Amino acid sequence: MVRISIFILTLSLSSYSHAEVLFEGYSKILANNAPIGYIVSKYEFDSKSKKFISTYFLKTGKQGSEITESLKAIANSDLAPLSYEYTSIVGKDVKTIDAKFIGAKMTAKIKSGKKTQTVRKDIPKGTFLSTFLVYLMLKSNDGLKTNSNYDYKAIAEEDAEIYSGLAAVGKEESYLGLKAFKVQNRFKDINFVSFVNERGEVLGTNSVSQGVSTELVADSATATTGFPLSAAILKQLFGEVPAGKTNMLSKSEGLNTPNPGKQQGIPQGQGIQLKSQPTNTAPPASK
């Protein structure tokens, strides 16, 4: 069932064969500090079609109610939504959403169990898919910086609804041995903290109210060991089994060696504010 559902919702990757990988990584999912699953996440930018692509796969074991989720979302160069396909499998309950955007209109076909409905919505200007939040922050006039607030409206891919959100960026601090902004988030009436480096890579998240957190890891085995992992499903969704090494954490641990002289991460010329010389070291401890 999992394989069939993801196959149905997987977009052909042939159109994006030349996309540049901005970020790719594996994260552990923790509940009360105990591992319950993992997330595989990848962001790309296709310079030919001028489109951003977000893909992720989430899996939890029995400790996490056996949840499987997948998403492939596409936005234009201004991060306005173009389409997304979402699958959620909780136990035997399957939900899929296939959404398309034309101008300021969204048409979403939602299947939940045996029920199918088509939802049509007007999309206010500036509304984006929630998976691209960090890139919207980077594209703002000042980029990602301390003591800045980002009020926004975003579409929650899991229910095709629009919600207001707020991201408040605090000071840089040490997280996983790297410099990261501590960002206080509120979306769908849920408060959580995320740790984001200057390249927009989410190193970790923490929702105290839900008792759930995520943590980026330097290699796939650290996240997936002990949990179901299907290479076939990952290939269907990502076009390959992601190595998970296109991120600053893997690079800092010597697992990712970029080509000399090649700019890693955010594509240049897309209006995204990015410091030219990212650093891997944590700030000195306060005295």
C-alpha positions as CSV (number, residue, x, y, z in Angstrom):
1,M,0.0,0.0,0.0
2,V,2.8,2.5,0.9
3,R,4.6,1.8,-2.4
4,I,1.5,2.1,-4.5
5,S,0.4,5.4,-2.9
6,I,3.8,7.0,-3.2
7,F,4.1,5.7,-6.8
8,I,0.8,7.3,-7.8
9,L,1.9,10.7,-6.3
10,T,5.5,10.7,-7.5
11,L,6.2,13.2,-10.2
12,S,8.5,12.3,-13.1
13,L,11.9,13.6,-12.3
14,S,13.1,13.6,-15.9
15,S,12.1,17.3,-16.3
16,Y,14.4,18.2,-13.4
17,S,17.4,16.1,-14.3
18,H,19.6,19.3,-14.3
19,A,18.4,20.7,-11.0
20,E,21.0,21.9,-8.5
21,V,20.7,20.3,-5.1
22,L,20.5,23.1,-2.5
23,F,20.2,20.8,0.5
24,E,19.9,17.1,1.1
25,G,19.9,15.4,4.5
26,Y,18.6,12.8,6.9
27,S,17.1,13.8,10.3
28,K,16.3,11.7,13.4
29,I,12.8,12.1,14.8
30,L,12.8,12.0,18.6
31,A,10.0,11.7,21.1
32,N,11.0,12.6,24.7
33,N,14.6,12.2,23.4
34,A,14.1,8.6,22.2
35,P,14.3,7.9,18.4
36,I,11.0,7.0,16.8
37,G,11.8,7.5,13.0
38,Y,13.5,9.6,10.4
39,I,13.0,12.2,7.7
40,V,14.8,12.4,4.3
41,S,14.6,16.0,2.9
42,K,15.9,17.5,-0.4
43,Y,15.6,21.0,-1.9
44,E,16.6,21.7,-5.5
45,F,16.5,24.6,-8.0
46,D,16.2,24.0,-11.7
47,S,17.9,26.8,-13.5
48,K,16.4,25.9,-16.8
49,S,12.8,26.0,-15.7
50,K,13.4,28.5,-12.9
51,K,11.6,26.2,-10.4
52,F,12.2,25.2,-6.8
53,I,11.5,21.6,-5.8
54,S,11.0,20.3,-2.3
55,T,10.9,16.6,-1.6
56,Y,10.7,14.8,1.7
57,F,9.9,11.3,3.1
58,L,9.0,10.7,6.7
59,K,8.8,7.3,8.4
60,T,8.2,6.4,12.0
61,G,8.2,2.9,13.6
62,K,5.7,1.5,16.1
63,Q,6.9,3.9,18.7
64,G,5.6,6.7,16.4
65,S,2.2,5.2,15.5
66,E,3.7,3.8,12.2
67,I,3.4,7.0,10.1
68,T,4.5,7.4,6.5
69,E,4.5,10.7,4.7
70,S,5.8,11.9,1.4
71,L,5.7,15.3,-0.3
72,K,6.9,16.7,-3.6
73,A,6.2,20.4,-4.0
74,I,7.1,22.8,-6.8
75,A,7.3,26.6,-6.8
76,N,8.4,29.2,-9.3
77,S,11.5,31.4,-8.9
78,D,9.6,33.8,-6.6
79,L,8.4,30.7,-4.6
80,A,4.8,31.1,-5.6
81,P,3.2,27.7,-5.6
82,L,2.8,25.7,-8.8
83,S,1.9,22.2,-7.6
84,Y,2.4,19.6,-4.9
85,E,1.6,16.0,-4.2
86,Y,1.3,14.6,-0.7
87,T,0.7,11.2,0.8
88,S,0.0,10.3,4.4
89,I,-0.4,6.7,5.7
90,V,-1.2,6.3,9.4
91,G,-1.8,2.6,10.1
92,K,-4.2,1.6,7.4
93,D,-5.6,5.1,6.8
94,V,-4.4,6.6,3.5
95,K,-4.7,10.2,2.5
96,T,-3.5,11.8,-0.7
97,I,-3.6,15.4,-2.0
98,D,-2.9,16.4,-5.6
99,A,-2.9,20.2,-5.8
100,K,-2.4,22.5,-8.8
101,F,-2.1,26.3,-8.9
102,I,-3.0,28.5,-11.8
103,G,-2.7,32.2,-11.2
104,A,-4.3,32.9,-7.8
105,K,-6.4,29.7,-7.9
106,M,-5.7,26.3,-6.2
107,T,-7.5,23.1,-7.2
108,A,-6.8,20.2,-4.9
109,K,-8.0,16.7,-5.3
110,I,-8.2,15.1,-1.8
111,K,-8.6,11.4,-1.3
112,S,-9.1,10.1,2.3
113,G,-10.0,6.4,2.5
114,K,-12.9,5.9,0.1
115,K,-13.9,9.5,0.1
116,T,-12.7,11.9,-2.7
117,Q,-13.3,15.6,-2.9
118,T,-12.1,18.5,-5.0
119,V,-11.3,21.7,-3.2
120,R,-11.0,25.0,-5.0
121,K,-9.6,28.1,-3.2
122,D,-8.5,31.6,-4.0
123,I,-4.9,32.1,-3.0
124,P,-4.0,35.5,-1.5
125,K,-1.0,37.2,-3.0
126,G,2.2,36.3,-1.2
127,T,0.9,32.9,0.0
128,F,3.4,30.0,-0.4
129,L,3.7,26.4,0.4
130,S,4.9,25.9,4.0
131,T,7.8,23.7,3.0
132,F,9.5,26.7,1.4
133,L,9.4,28.9,4.5
134,V,13.1,29.2,5.1
135,Y,13.7,30.2,1.4
136,L,11.1,32.9,1.7
137,M,13.0,34.2,4.7
138,L,16.2,34.2,2.7
139,K,14.5,36.0,-0.2
140,S,13.3,38.9,2.1
141,N,14.9,42.3,1.8
142,D,17.3,41.7,4.7
143,G,17.7,37.9,4.4
144,L,17.9,35.8,7.5
145,K,19.2,37.9,10.4
146,T,18.9,38.3,14.1
147,N,16.0,40.2,15.6
148,S,13.8,40.0,12.6
149,N,10.2,38.8,12.4
150,Y,8.4,37.2,9.4
151,D,4.6,37.3,9.3
152,Y,3.3,35.1,6.6
153,K,0.4,33.1,5.2
154,A,1.3,29.6,4.0
155,I,-0.5,26.5,2.7
156,A,-0.2,23.5,5.0
157,E,0.4,20.7,2.5
158,E,-1.2,18.0,4.7
159,D,-4.7,19.6,4.5
160,A,-4.5,22.1,1.6
161,E,-5.6,24.9,4.0
162,I,-4.1,28.4,4.4
163,Y,-2.8,29.5,7.9
164,S,-1.1,32.5,9.3
165,G,2.3,32.0,10.7
166,L,5.1,33.9,12.5
167,A,8.8,33.2,12.5
168,A,10.9,35.3,15.0
169,V,14.7,35.0,14.5
170,G,16.9,35.2,17.5
171,K,20.6,35.3,18.0
172,E,23.1,32.9,16.5
173,E,24.2,30.2,18.9
174,S,25.9,26.9,18.8
175,Y,23.9,23.9,17.6
176,L,25.4,20.6,16.6
177,G,28.8,22.3,16.6
178,L,27.7,24.9,14.0
179,K,26.4,28.4,14.1
180,A,22.7,28.6,13.8
181,F,19.9,31.1,14.3
182,K,17.3,30.1,17.0
183,V,13.9,30.7,15.4
184,Q,10.7,30.8,17.3
185,N,7.9,29.6,15.1
186,R,4.1,29.6,15.3
187,F,2.0,27.8,12.6
188,K,-1.4,26.1,12.8
189,D,-1.5,27.2,16.5
190,I,1.6,25.1,17.3
191,N,4.7,26.7,18.8
192,F,8.1,25.2,18.0
193,V,11.7,26.2,17.8
194,S,14.0,25.6,14.8
195,F,17.7,26.0,14.4
196,V,18.6,27.3,11.0
197,N,22.1,28.1,9.7
198,E,22.9,31.1,7.5
199,R,22.3,29.0,4.3
200,G,18.8,28.1,5.3
201,E,19.6,24.6,6.4
202,V,17.3,23.4,9.2
203,L,19.6,21.6,11.7
204,G,16.9,20.7,14.1
205,T,13.4,21.5,15.5
206,N,11.8,21.1,18.9
207,S,8.1,21.3,19.8
208,V,7.9,21.2,23.6
209,S,4.1,21.0,23.6
210,Q,4.2,17.9,21.4
211,G,7.3,16.4,23.0
212,V,8.7,15.8,19.5
213,S,12.0,17.1,18.0
214,T,14.1,16.5,14.9
215,E,17.9,16.5,14.5
216,L,19.9,16.6,11.3
217,V,22.6,13.9,11.2
218,A,25.7,13.6,9.1
219,D,25.0,10.2,7.5
220,S,21.8,8.2,6.7
221,A,22.5,5.2,8.9
222,T,22.5,7.3,12.0
223,A,18.8,8.3,11.3
224,T,17.5,5.1,9.7
225,T,19.0,2.2,11.7
226,G,16.3,0.2,13.4
227,F,13.5,1.6,11.2
228,P,11.9,0.4,8.0
229,L,13.8,1.6,4.9
230,S,12.8,0.8,1.3
231,A,15.3,1.8,-1.4
232,A,12.6,1.2,-4.0
233,I,10.3,3.8,-2.4
234,L,13.1,6.4,-2.1
235,K,14.1,5.9,-5.7
236,Q,10.5,6.4,-6.8
237,L,10.2,9.6,-4.9
238,F,13.7,11.1,-5.2
239,G,14.8,9.5,-8.4
240,E,17.6,7.8,-6.4
241,V,18.4,6.8,-2.8
242,P,19.6,10.1,-1.4
243,A,23.1,10.1,0.1
244,G,22.1,12.9,2.5
245,K,25.4,14.6,2.4
246,T,24.7,18.0,0.8
247,N,24.6,20.0,3.9
248,M,27.0,21.8,6.2
249,L,26.8,19.3,9.0
250,S,28.1,16.4,6.7
251,K,30.7,18.8,5.3
252,S,31.9,19.7,8.8
253,E,32.4,16.0,9.6
254,G,34.3,15.4,6.4
255,L,31.6,13.4,4.7
256,N,30.9,15.8,1.9
257,T,33.7,17.4,-0.2
258,P,32.4,20.1,-2.5
259,N,34.0,20.8,-5.8
260,P,36.7,23.5,-5.5
261,G,35.4,26.9,-6.4
262,K,31.8,25.8,-6.8
263,Q,29.2,27.7,-4.8
264,Q,27.3,25.2,-2.7
265,G,23.7,25.6,-1.5
266,I,21.5,28.5,-2.7
267,P,21.6,29.3,-6.4
268,Q,23.0,32.8,-7.1
269,G,21.0,35.5,-8.9
270,Q,17.6,34.4,-7.5
271,G,17.2,37.3,-5.1
272,I,18.2,35.3,-2.0
273,Q,20.3,37.0,0.6
274,L,23.2,34.8,1.5
275,K,26.5,35.4,3.3
276,S,29.3,34.7,0.9
277,Q,31.6,32.8,3.2
278,P,29.6,30.3,5.4
279,T,31.4,29.1,8.5
280,N,31.2,25.6,10.1
281,T,32.4,26.5,13.5
282,A,30.3,27.3,16.5
283,P,30.5,30.8,18.1
284,P,32.7,31.0,21.2
285,A,31.0,30.2,24.5
286,S,29.7,33.3,26.3
287,K,31.7,34.2,29.4
